[in-house]
Amino acid sequence: METTDSHETQPTVVYSPPGRISLRPMTLSDVDDYMVWATDAKVARFCSWEPCKSREEAIKYITDSVLTHPWLRAICLEDDHAIGYILVMPVDKIRKEIGYVLARKYWGKGFGTEAVRLVTAEIFKEMPEIERLEALVDEDNVGSQRVLEKVGFTREGVMRKFMVMKGSVRDMVMFSFLPSDTLK
Ligand SMILES: CC(C)(COP(=O)(O)OP(=O)(O)OC[C@H]1O[C@@H](n2cnc3c(N)ncnc32)[C@H](O)[C@@H]1OP(=O)(O)O)[C@@H](O)C(=O)NCCC(=O)NCCS
């Protein structure tokens, strides 16, 4: 990933060292791939969004929320088809939060770990103002916690009764990675 001064600059495609996945901006032409994970209730279980119900809804979401997102990349296989996405959301000037989603068919193959490792390795170069990259994970979302631990995030603790997710008050685990931390 090259350094960019502005989010308006066209982002660079990033390839993982083993060449298994690449990251690139998502476009409307990814709508069918997007629907594979976005319509899946099991994928959405620990996410704030509800499963998408139609192609029209998917097009609207990509148009309104993906194309306008400050930092979101499709996670792609070698044939360039998207199997999920990974994003970095602003919390404030020095804190950003990472989030990621993969289509269920691709779970358990190391792609989530690879994508989080790629972004963590590069985001501090691209946004040198970041002092802390955070991840807030549902206490029951064991897979996502494992991904973060494998990459070298620090598990800081459980934020008790931290948020309402789909009508249920949830305990959330706070993870962080600082620029001085060691990537695993
Ligand atoms: C979370 C998610 C991205 C993980 O991606 P993934 O590609 O399946 O993860 P990996 O294959 O890189 O696995 C990383 C580790 O987690 C473990 N793991 C993955 N899913 C797991 C699960 N459901 N339960 C227990 N361990 C799990 C793997 O075994 C692996 O550990 P190991 O190397 O010690 O065996 C994926 O499950 C997903 O998209 N979930 C739905 C969306 C979501 O919850 N996003 C995160 C919101 S915070």
PDBQT file of the ligand as one rigid body, heavy atoms in Angstrom, charges set to zero:
ROOT
HETATM    1  C1  LIG A 201     -14.200 -13.524  12.109  1.00  0.00    +0.000 C 
HETATM    2  C2  LIG A 201     -13.792 -14.044  10.745  1.00  0.00    +0.000 C 
HETATM    3  C3  LIG A 201     -13.373 -12.881   9.867  1.00  0.00    +0.000 C 
HETATM    4  C4  LIG A 201     -12.602 -15.007  10.935  1.00  0.00    +0.000 C 
HETATM    5  O1  LIG A 201     -12.012 -15.212   9.684  1.00  0.00    +0.000 OA
HETATM    6  P1  LIG A 201     -11.371 -16.628   9.276  1.00  0.00    +0.000 P 
HETATM    7  O2  LIG A 201     -10.715 -16.455   7.959  1.00  0.00    +0.000 OA
HETATM    8  O3  LIG A 201     -12.395 -17.681   9.403  1.00  0.00    +0.000 OA
HETATM    9  O4  LIG A 201     -10.273 -16.818  10.407  1.00  0.00    +0.000 OA
HETATM   10  P2  LIG A 201      -8.918 -17.637  10.234  1.00  0.00    +0.000 P 
HETATM   11  O5  LIG A 201      -9.149 -18.795   9.314  1.00  0.00    +0.000 OA
HETATM   12  O6  LIG A 201      -7.850 -16.673   9.878  1.00  0.00    +0.000 OA
HETATM   13  O7  LIG A 201      -8.745 -18.227  11.689  1.00  0.00    +0.000 OA
HETATM   14  C5  LIG A 201      -7.986 -17.602  12.676  1.00  0.00    +0.000 C 
HETATM   15  C6  LIG A 201      -8.051 -18.440  13.928  1.00  0.00    +0.000 C 
HETATM   16  O8  LIG A 201      -9.346 -18.381  14.499  1.00  0.00    +0.000 OA
HETATM   17  C7  LIG A 201      -9.850 -19.682  14.686  1.00  0.00    +0.000 C 
HETATM   18  N1  LIG A 201     -11.286 -19.613  14.448  1.00  0.00    +0.000 N 
HETATM   19  C8  LIG A 201     -11.899 -19.104  13.343  1.00  0.00    +0.000 A 
HETATM   20  N2  LIG A 201     -13.237 -19.182  13.508  1.00  0.00    +0.000 NA
HETATM   21  C9  LIG A 201     -13.446 -19.752  14.718  1.00  0.00    +0.000 A 
HETATM   22  C10 LIG A 201     -14.604 -20.095  15.475  1.00  0.00    +0.000 A 
HETATM   23  N3  LIG A 201     -15.832 -19.850  15.004  1.00  0.00    +0.000 N 
HETATM   24  N4  LIG A 201     -14.440 -20.658  16.681  1.00  0.00    +0.000 NA
HETATM   25  C11 LIG A 201     -13.214 -20.901  17.182  1.00  0.00    +0.000 A 
HETATM   26  N5  LIG A 201     -12.065 -20.576  16.520  1.00  0.00    +0.000 NA
HETATM   27  C12 LIG A 201     -12.193 -20.020  15.309  1.00  0.00    +0.000 A 
HETATM   28  C13 LIG A 201      -9.117 -20.523  13.670  1.00  0.00    +0.000 C 
HETATM   29  O9  LIG A 201      -9.105 -21.879  14.060  1.00  0.00    +0.000 OA
HETATM   30  C14 LIG A 201      -7.750 -19.889  13.702  1.00  0.00    +0.000 C 
HETATM   31  O10 LIG A 201      -7.030 -20.269  14.851  1.00  0.00    +0.000 OA
HETATM   32  P3  LIG A 201      -5.810 -21.309  14.784  1.00  0.00    +0.000 P 
HETATM   33  O11 LIG A 201      -4.897 -20.826  13.700  1.00  0.00    +0.000 OA
HETATM   34  O12 LIG A 201      -5.252 -21.232  16.139  1.00  0.00    +0.000 OA
HETATM   35  O13 LIG A 201      -6.438 -22.616  14.434  1.00  0.00    +0.000 OA
HETATM   36  C15 LIG A 201     -14.948 -14.799  10.052  1.00  0.00    +0.000 C 
HETATM   37  O14 LIG A 201     -15.342 -15.858  10.888  1.00  0.00    +0.000 OA
HETATM   38  C16 LIG A 201     -16.154 -13.926   9.776  1.00  0.00    +0.000 C 
HETATM   39  O15 LIG A 201     -16.238 -13.288   8.731  1.00  0.00    +0.000 OA
HETATM   40  N6  LIG A 201     -17.133 -13.915  10.704  1.00  0.00    +0.000 N 
HETATM   41  C17 LIG A 201     -18.369 -13.130  10.522  1.00  0.00    +0.000 C 
HETATM   42  C18 LIG A 201     -18.155 -11.637  10.620  1.00  0.00    +0.000 C 
HETATM   43  C19 LIG A 201     -17.507 -11.241  11.924  1.00  0.00    +0.000 C 
HETATM   44  O16 LIG A 201     -17.818 -11.768  12.995  1.00  0.00    +0.000 OA
HETATM   45  N7  LIG A 201     -16.609 -10.264  11.827  1.00  0.00    +0.000 N 
HETATM   46  C20 LIG A 201     -15.888  -9.743  12.969  1.00  0.00    +0.000 C 
HETATM   47  C21 LIG A 201     -16.686  -8.767  13.715  1.00  0.00    +0.000 C 
HETATM   48  S1  LIG A 201     -15.729  -8.129  15.098  1.00  0.00    +0.000 SA
ENDROOT
TORSDOF 0
